[in-house]
Amino acid sequence: MEQWKNKIAVVTGASAGIGAVIAVDLVKAGMITIGLARRVEKVENLKKGLPINLQGNLHAMKCDVSKEDDIVRVFEWIETKFKGIDVLINNAGIIRQTELINKDNSTAIREVINTNVLGLVFCTREAYKSMEKHGRNSHVVHINSIAGHNIIRNLQMPSTNIYAPSKYAVTAITEIHRQEFIRSKHHIKVTSVSPGAVKTEIFPEDYLENFGEFPLLQPEDVSQSVLHVLGTPPHVQIHELIIKPVGEAF
């Protein structure tokens, strides 16, 4: 991670779970990190757990990535304030309880697509403006899911409705970004990190009960994998990294 010391990282969905741990770990690794979240006060609270000399390197910014205007405004502010973006971690993601065939589910379906797909696309688009302008080595990491590679559901499990298709989209978008970054002639890597089930707030309280006893990853496991991906030498690009807890049956 030495190559990223004092460089600028942006983490979406940084208020809790995987995003919160990644934001803290990037600061500890020497990066100046901007955590984007709707619950911006939770990102502010993360500072308290950092060593005093590092607390000033974590910055909280309110942003709802399901809203394009929010994204554009925030990334313009970051460019002005910090003079560049070097690393983008597209972590923000949600799941909603419904089925595709349920009536009156339009809001739930749109919320997932707007956050998991369009939010990721627009955040990357705005970050690229900075990466293109400054011409430094850069890296974009999409926090994907094994649900973006396999439909892991049987009839006894609650439906993940549009969530799995949204993550399949991230798998495809990663390859599109790889191709577009190559054509741009800028040294920008892109990586999809696809964890199995992780113990985070994304699942409703009663959701995991339907699965019975099964192993879970911790947010720290995913964060360490992100640091590994970022730590590769300039000529190495990890395109897809799938992480499962030992014993996962899917």
FILUMNU-967274 format. One record per residue (C-alpha): residue number from 0; chain; x, y, z; residue in three letters. Coordinates in steps of 0.25 Angstrom, whole numbers, plus 5000, padded with zeros to 4 digits. Layout:
% FILUMNU-967274
BAPA  num  cadena  east  north    up  residuo
BAPA  NUM       A     X      Y     Z      ALA
...
***
This chain:
% FILUMNU-967274
BAPA  num  cadena  east  north    up  residuo
BAPA    0       A  5000   5000  5000      MET
BAPA    1       A  5012   5009  5000      GLU
BAPA    2       A  5009   5014  4986      GLN
BAPA    3       A  4996   5020  4992      TRP
BAPA    4       A  5001   5028  5004      LYS
BAPA    5       A  4996   5042  5004      ASN
BAPA    6       A  4987   5039  4992      LYS
BAPA    7       A  4972   5042  4992      ILE
BAPA    8       A  4962   5030  4994      ALA
BAPA    9       A  4947   5031  4993      VAL
BAPA   10       A  4938   5021  4999      VAL
BAPA   11       A  4923   5020  4997      THR
BAPA   12       A  4913   5015  5007      GLY
BAPA   13       A  4924   5017  5018      ALA
BAPA   14       A  4915   5019  5030      SER
BAPA   15       A  4914   5004  5034      ALA
BAPA   16       A  4918   4990  5031      GLY
BAPA   17       A  4928   4987  5020      ILE
BAPA   18       A  4929   5002  5016      GLY
BAPA   19       A  4932   5007  5030      ALA
BAPA   20       A  4943   4997  5032      VAL
BAPA   21       A  4949   5000  5018      ILE
BAPA   22       A  4949   5015  5021      ALA
BAPA   23       A  4957   5013  5034      VAL
BAPA   24       A  4967   5003  5028      ASP
BAPA   25       A  4970   5012  5017      LEU
BAPA   26       A  4973   5023  5027      VAL
BAPA   27       A  4982   5014  5035      LYS
BAPA   28       A  4989   5010  5022      ALA
BAPA   29       A  4993   5024  5020      GLY
BAPA   30       A  4982   5029  5010      MET
BAPA   31       A  4974   5042  5012      ILE
BAPA   32       A  4960   5036  5011      THR
BAPA   33       A  4946   5043  5009      ILE
BAPA   34       A  4934   5034  5014      GLY
BAPA   35       A  4921   5037  5006      LEU
BAPA   36       A  4908   5033  5013      ALA
BAPA   37       A  4894   5037  5016      ARG
BAPA   38       A  4896   5035  5031      ARG
BAPA   39       A  4908   5044  5031      VAL
BAPA   40       A  4909   5045  5046      GLU
BAPA   41       A  4913   5031  5046      LYS
BAPA   42       A  4925   5034  5038      VAL
BAPA   43       A  4929   5045  5047      GLU
BAPA   44       A  4928   5035  5059      ASN
BAPA   45       A  4938   5026  5052      LEU
BAPA   46       A  4949   5036  5054      LYS
BAPA   47       A  4948   5034  5069      LYS
BAPA   48       A  4954   5020  5068      GLY
BAPA   49       A  4966   5025  5060      LEU
BAPA   50       A  4979   5029  5066      PRO
BAPA   51       A  4979   5044  5068      ILE
BAPA   52       A  4989   5047  5058      ASN
BAPA   53       A  4981   5040  5047      LEU
BAPA   54       A  4967   5046  5051      GLN
BAPA   55       A  4969   5058  5041      GLY
BAPA   56       A  4971   5048  5030      ASN
BAPA   57       A  4956   5043  5030      LEU
BAPA   58       A  4946   5053  5024      HIS
BAPA   59       A  4931   5050  5024      ALA
BAPA   60       A  4922   5055  5013      MET
BAPA   61       A  4907   5054  5012      LYS
BAPA   62       A  4903   5047  4999      CYS
BAPA   63       A  4892   5038  4995      ASP
BAPA   64       A  4897   5031  4983      VAL
BAPA   65       A  4883   5027  4978      SER
BAPA   66       A  4882   5042  4974      LYS
BAPA   67       A  4891   5047  4962      GLU
BAPA   68       A  4890   5061  4967      ASP
BAPA   69       A  4896   5057  4980      ASP
BAPA   70       A  4908   5050  4973      ILE
BAPA   71       A  4911   5061  4964      VAL
BAPA   72       A  4911   5071  4975      ARG
BAPA   73       A  4920   5063  4984      VAL
BAPA   74       A  4930   5059  4974      PHE
BAPA   75       A  4932   5073  4969      GLU
BAPA   76       A  4934   5077  4984      TRP
BAPA   77       A  4944   5066  4986      ILE
BAPA   78       A  4952   5070  4973      GLU
BAPA   79       A  4952   5085  4978      THR
BAPA   80       A  4956   5082  4992      LYS
BAPA   81       A  4966   5070  4990      PHE
BAPA   82       A  4971   5073  4976      LYS
BAPA   83       A  4969   5059  4971      GLY
BAPA   84       A  4963   5045  4973      ILE
BAPA   85       A  4973   5033  4973      ASP
BAPA   86       A  4964   5021  4978      VAL
BAPA   87       A  4949   5019  4978      LEU
BAPA   88       A  4942   5008  4986      ILE
BAPA   89       A  4928   5006  4981      ASN
BAPA   90       A  4923   5000  4993      ASN
BAPA   91       A  4909   5005  4995      ALA
BAPA   92       A  4898   4995  4993      GLY
BAPA   93       A  4884   4991  4998      ILE
BAPA   94       A  4874   4980  4998      ILE
BAPA   95       A  4859   4981  4999      ARG
BAPA   96       A  4849   4971  5003      GLN
BAPA   97       A  4839   4968  4992      THR
BAPA   98       A  4837   4959  4980      GLU
BAPA   99       A  4838   4963  4966      LEU
BAPA  100       A  4823   4959  4964      ILE
BAPA  101       A  4818   4966  4976      ASN
BAPA  102       A  4809   4978  4974      LYS
BAPA  103       A  4813   4992  4977      ASP
BAPA  104       A  4827   4989  4978      ASN
BAPA  105       A  4832   5000  4969      SER
BAPA  106       A  4839   5008  4980      THR
BAPA  107       A  4847   4996  4985      ALA
BAPA  108       A  4851   4992  4972      ILE
BAPA  109       A  4856   5005  4967      ARG
BAPA  110       A  4863   5008  4980      GLU
BAPA  111       A  4872   4996  4978      VAL
BAPA  112       A  4875   4999  4964      ILE
BAPA  113       A  4878   5013  4966      ASN
BAPA  114       A  4887   5010  4978      THR
BAPA  115       A  4894   4997  4973      ASN
BAPA  116       A  4895   5000  4958      VAL
BAPA  117       A  4893   5014  4955      LEU
BAPA  118       A  4900   5020  4967      GLY
BAPA  119       A  4912   5011  4964      LEU
BAPA  120       A  4912   5016  4949      VAL
BAPA  121       A  4911   5030  4953      PHE
BAPA  122       A  4921   5030  4964      CYS
BAPA  123       A  4931   5024  4955      THR
BAPA  124       A  4928   5034  4944      ARG
BAPA  125       A  4930   5046  4953      GLU
BAPA  126       A  4943   5040  4959      ALA
BAPA  127       A  4948   5037  4945      TYR
BAPA  128       A  4947   5052  4942      LYS
BAPA  129       A  4957   5054  4953      SER
BAPA  130       A  4966   5042  4949      MET
BAPA  131       A  4966   5047  4935      GLU
BAPA  132       A  4970   5061  4938      LYS
BAPA  133       A  4981   5058  4947      HIS
BAPA  134       A  4987   5046  4940      GLY
BAPA  135       A  4992   5038  4952      ARG
BAPA  136       A  4991   5023  4954      ASN
BAPA  137       A  4977   5020  4959      SER
BAPA  138       A  4968   5009  4964      HIS
BAPA  139       A  4953   5006  4964      VAL
BAPA  140       A  4948   4995  4973      VAL
BAPA  141       A  4934   4990  4972      HIS
BAPA  142       A  4928   4983  4984      ILE
BAPA  143       A  4920   4972  4977      ASN
BAPA  144       A  4915   4959  4982      SER
BAPA  145       A  4915   4944  4979      ILE
BAPA  146       A  4900   4947  4976      ALA
BAPA  147       A  4906   4954  4964      GLY
BAPA  148       A  4911   4941  4959      HIS
BAPA  149       A  4901   4931  4963      ASN
BAPA  150       A  4886   4931  4968      ILE
BAPA  151       A  4887   4926  4982      ILE
BAPA  152       A  4873   4923  4985      ARG
BAPA  153       A  4863   4912  4987      ASN
BAPA  154       A  4848   4912  4989      LEU
BAPA  155       A  4850   4912  5004      GLN
BAPA  156       A  4858   4925  5004      MET
BAPA  157       A  4853   4939  5003      PRO
BAPA  158       A  4854   4945  4989      SER
BAPA  159       A  4865   4954  4986      THR
BAPA  160       A  4857   4960  4975      ASN
BAPA  161       A  4865   4970  4967      ILE
BAPA  162       A  4877   4969  4976      TYR
BAPA  163       A  4884   4958  4969      ALA
BAPA  164       A  4881   4964  4955      PRO
BAPA  165       A  4887   4977  4960      SER
BAPA  166       A  4900   4970  4964      LYS
BAPA  167       A  4900   4962  4951      TYR
BAPA  168       A  4900   4976  4945      ALA
BAPA  169       A  4912   4980  4954      VAL
BAPA  170       A  4920   4968  4948      THR
BAPA  171       A  4917   4972  4934      ALA
BAPA  172       A  4920   4987  4937      ILE
BAPA  173       A  4934   4983  4943      THR
BAPA  174       A  4938   4977  4929      GLU
BAPA  175       A  4932   4990  4922      ILE
BAPA  176       A  4940   4999  4931      HIS
BAPA  177       A  4953   4991  4929      ARG
BAPA  178       A  4951   4992  4914      GLN
BAPA  179       A  4948   5007  4914      GLU
BAPA  180       A  4959   5010  4924      PHE
BAPA  181       A  4969   5003  4914      ILE
BAPA  182       A  4963   5011  4902      ARG
BAPA  183       A  4965   5024  4911      SER
BAPA  184       A  4980   5022  4911      LYS
BAPA  185       A  4980   5025  4926      HIS
BAPA  186       A  4986   5015  4936      HIS
BAPA  187       A  4973   5012  4943      ILE
BAPA  188       A  4971   4998  4949      LYS
BAPA  189       A  4957   4993  4952      VAL
BAPA  190       A  4954   4981  4961      THR
BAPA  191       A  4941   4974  4965      SER
BAPA  192       A  4941   4968  4979      VAL
BAPA  193       A  4930   4958  4981      SER
BAPA  194       A  4928   4953  4996      PRO
BAPA  195       A  4919   4942  5000      GLY
BAPA  196       A  4909   4945  5011      ALA
BAPA  197       A  4915   4956  5021      VAL
BAPA  198       A  4910   4960  5034      LYS
BAPA  199       A  4905   4974  5032      THR
BAPA  200       A  4893   4983  5033      GLU
BAPA  201       A  4889   4980  5018      ILE
BAPA  202       A  4881   4968  5023      PHE
BAPA  203       A  4868   4970  5031      PRO
BAPA  204       A  4868   4965  5045      GLU
BAPA  205       A  4860   4953  5041      ASP
BAPA  206       A  4866   4950  5028      TYR
BAPA  207       A  4878   4941  5032      LEU
BAPA  208       A  4869   4933  5041      GLU
BAPA  209       A  4863   4927  5028      ASN
BAPA  210       A  4877   4921  5025      PHE
BAPA  211       A  4879   4914  5038      GLY
BAPA  212       A  4893   4912  5043      GLU
BAPA  213       A  4904   4915  5033      PHE
BAPA  214       A  4917   4922  5033      PRO
BAPA  215       A  4918   4937  5030      LEU
BAPA  216       A  4929   4946  5026      LEU
BAPA  217       A  4932   4959  5035      GLN
BAPA  218       A  4934   4972  5028      PRO
BAPA  219       A  4948   4972  5032      GLU
BAPA  220       A  4951   4960  5023      ASP
BAPA  221       A  4946   4968  5011      VAL
BAPA  222       A  4954   4980  5015      SER
BAPA  223       A  4967   4972  5016      GLN
BAPA  224       A  4964   4967  5002      SER
BAPA  225       A  4962   4981  4997      VAL
BAPA  226       A  4975   4985  5002      LEU
BAPA  227       A  4981   4973  4996      HIS
BAPA  228       A  4975   4977  4982      VAL
BAPA  229       A  4980   4991  4984      LEU
BAPA  230       A  4994   4986  4988      GLY
BAPA  231       A  4997   4979  4975      THR
BAPA  232       A  5009   4985  4966      PRO
BAPA  233       A  5005   4994  4955      PRO
BAPA  234       A  5006   4984  4944      HIS
BAPA  235       A  4996   4974  4952      VAL
BAPA  236       A  4981   4976  4951      GLN
BAPA  237       A  4972   4966  4959      ILE
BAPA  238       A  4959   4966  4951      HIS
BAPA  239       A  4950   4958  4960      GLU
BAPA  240       A  4952   4953  4974      LEU
BAPA  241       A  4942   4944  4980      ILE
BAPA  242       A  4943   4942  4995      ILE
BAPA  243       A  4935   4931  5003      LYS
BAPA  244       A  4935   4927  5017      PRO
BAPA  245       A  4940   4913  5019      VAL
BAPA  246       A  4929   4903  5019      GLY
BAPA  247       A  4919   4912  5011      GLU
BAPA  248       A  4909   4903  5004      ALA
BAPA  249       A  4906   4911  4992      PHE
***
